[in-house]
C-alpha cells in the first residue's frame, strides 16, 4: 500500500518516500509545512500525520481538511475536533524508526 497525501482542498495523491522510509526532519516537515507532527492511528491500522500546532499557531489559519476530519471521527476522534491543513496517511513500515540506520 502506498502512502497518500490528502490535501485540504480534497486532492489526493500517492506518495513514495525518498528513501526506504519517510524522514520526519525535512521530508515530512516539508510536506506538511510544519516542524511539529502529530501521529494519529486510524481505524484500519494506518497512521495519519498532521500539523500538531495548526490550531494554536498565530497568524494565517490553515483550512479545514474535511476528508482527514472524517477519518479522525471514524477512528474514534471527538466529533467537535477537526484536522487543519494537508495530511499524510501511511503504514508503520513507511515511517522512520529511531532504531533505523541513518
C-alpha positions as CSV (number, residue, x, y, z in Angstrom):
1,X,0.0,0.0,0.0
2,X,1.4,3.4,-0.9
3,X,1.2,6.5,1.3
4,X,-1.3,9.2,0.5
5,X,-1.1,13.0,0.6
6,X,-4.6,14.2,1.4
7,X,-4.8,18.0,0.8
8,X,-7.3,20.2,2.5
9,X,-8.8,21.1,-0.9
10,X,-9.8,17.4,-1.4
11,X,-6.9,16.4,-3.8
12,X,-5.4,13.0,-3.0
13,X,-2.1,11.9,-4.5
14,X,0.1,8.9,-3.8
15,X,3.5,9.4,-2.2
16,X,6.6,7.3,-2.0
17,X,9.4,8.1,0.5
18,X,12.7,9.4,-0.9
19,X,14.5,6.6,0.8
20,X,13.3,3.4,2.4
21,X,11.1,5.3,4.8
22,X,9.7,8.8,5.3
23,X,12.0,11.0,7.3
24,X,10.3,13.3,9.8
25,X,13.0,16.0,9.7
26,X,12.9,17.5,6.2
27,X,10.7,15.3,4.2
28,X,7.5,15.1,6.3
29,X,8.0,18.6,7.8
30,X,8.2,20.0,4.3
31,X,5.1,18.1,3.0
32,X,3.0,19.2,5.9
33,X,4.5,22.7,6.2
34,X,5.3,22.3,9.9
35,X,8.0,21.4,12.4
36,X,5.7,19.6,14.8
37,X,3.9,16.5,13.5
38,X,1.0,14.7,15.3
39,X,0.8,11.0,14.6
40,X,-2.8,9.5,14.8
41,X,-3.6,5.9,14.4
42,X,-6.6,5.3,12.1
43,X,-9.3,2.6,12.4
44,X,-7.6,0.4,9.7
45,X,-4.1,0.5,11.4
46,X,-2.6,3.1,9.2
47,X,-1.3,6.4,10.5
48,X,-2.4,9.9,9.7
49,X,0.3,12.6,10.2
50,X,-0.8,16.2,10.6
51,X,0.4,19.6,11.8
52,X,0.3,19.3,15.6
53,X,0.2,23.1,16.1
54,X,-2.1,24.1,13.3
55,X,-4.9,25.2,15.7
56,X,-2.7,27.2,18.1
57,X,-0.2,28.8,15.7
58,X,-0.7,32.5,15.4
59,X,-1.2,34.0,12.0
60,X,-2.9,32.6,9.0
61,X,-5.1,29.6,9.8
62,X,-4.8,26.5,7.7
63,X,-8.0,25.4,6.1
64,X,-10.1,22.5,7.5
65,X,-9.4,19.2,5.8
66,X,-12.8,17.6,5.5
67,X,-11.6,14.1,4.4
68,X,-9.0,13.9,7.2
69,X,-11.5,15.1,9.7
70,X,-14.0,12.4,8.7
71,X,-11.2,9.8,9.1
72,X,-10.4,11.2,12.5
73,X,-14.1,10.8,13.5
74,X,-14.4,7.3,12.1
75,X,-11.2,6.3,14.1
76,X,-12.7,7.4,17.4
77,X,-11.8,11.1,17.4
78,X,-14.1,13.6,19.1
79,X,-16.9,15.0,16.8
80,X,-16.0,18.6,17.7
81,X,-12.4,18.1,16.6
82,X,-11.1,18.9,13.1
83,X,-7.9,18.5,11.1
84,X,-6.4,21.5,9.6
85,X,-4.2,21.5,6.5
86,X,-2.7,18.7,4.5
87,X,-2.1,15.2,5.9
88,X,0.0,12.2,5.1
89,X,-1.6,8.7,5.5
90,X,0.8,5.8,5.6
91,X,1.6,2.5,7.3
92,X,4.1,1.8,10.1
93,X,6.7,0.4,7.7
94,X,6.8,3.7,5.8
95,X,7.8,5.7,8.9
96,X,11.3,6.1,10.1
97,X,12.1,4.4,13.3
98,X,14.6,5.8,15.8
99,X,16.3,2.4,15.5
100,X,16.7,2.7,11.7
101,X,20.2,3.4,10.4
102,X,20.7,6.9,9.0
